[in-house]
Amino acid sequence: MAFIVEQTGYSKTILSDLQGAWTLLRETVVDSGGFDNADSVLFHIDEAMSWEVVRDLTQMPPLLLIITNLCREGNAPDDVTEWIDSVKKILQKVLEEYPR
């Protein structure tokens, strides 16, 4: 009987870049020490990274807009807004590469 072996190497795609950018945005928000709306921002980041949204990437842009607005209203630090811009750029590429 053969055993299924876990892959040892994976090809990097734009989707892994997107996942990494979302993760780094989340870590930056957590490490920021807090700002107004930070809890809501974390909630929406987690929602954007959820399985349901990842399966339908068209749900991500509206969530990113909500996150952007909450961060602006809450005077989020510059490093948070820089990661939002990174997520936005990568998400645009993903939506071009993986049209509905």
N, C-alpha and C positions, 0 to 999 in steps of 0.2 A: 504494500500500500504506500503510495507516494504522499508526502507531506507538502502542503503549500508553503512556500518560502516567501517571507516578506521581501519586497524589493529593497535593494540597497542603494539604488540611485534613482533620482527623479529628474525629469527635465523641467527646467525653470520656465515658467510662462508668465505672461503679464498678470494673470490671476494671482500668482504667488506674490508678485510685486504689490498688487492691490491689498491682499491680506496683510502683508507686512506693513504697508502704510497705515492701514486702519489700526493695527496693533500698536504701532509707534505713536499714532495720534492719541490712542487711549492711554498709553503709558505716560505721555507728556501731560495730559490733563490730570492724571492721578498725581504725578510728581510736581505739578505746579503749586501745590499747597492750597489749592482751592481758589475759586473766584465765583462771583455771582453766576448762578445757573450751572455750575460745574456738575452737580448731581444729575440734572436733566440732560446735560451733554453726554455724560457717561451712559445714561439710559438709552439715548438715541444711537450712540455708537454701538452699544451692544445689540440693539435692534438691527442696525445696518449690517452687522456681522453675523446675524442669525441665519440659520439654514434656509428659512423661508425666503429671505431677501436675496441670499446668494443664488438660490435657484431661479429667481426672477430679478435679474440685475436692474431692470427698469425701475424698481422700487428704491434703489439707492440714491439717485439724484435728489428726490424730494427730501429724504432724510438728511442728506448732506447740507441742503439748503437750511433746514431747521437747525442743524448743528451750527452752521455758520452764523445764522442770525442770533442764536443763543449766546454764542461766544462774543459777538460784537456787543450785544446788550450787556453782557457780564464783564466786559473789559478783560477778556482773556489775554494772557501774556503772548508776546510775539511768536514764541516757539510753537504755541498751539495753533495760531493762525497760519504759520508756515507749513505745519503738517496738514492742515485743512487744504491748503493750496496743492500740496503734493498728492493727497487723496483725490482731489478734483481732477488734476491732470492725468493721473493714472486711470481713473474711472472713465474719463473721456476716451482714452485709448482703448480700454476694455470694451466699451460700448460700440466703438468703431470696428474692433476686431471680432466681436461676438454679437452681431446684430440679432435681434429677436428671431 
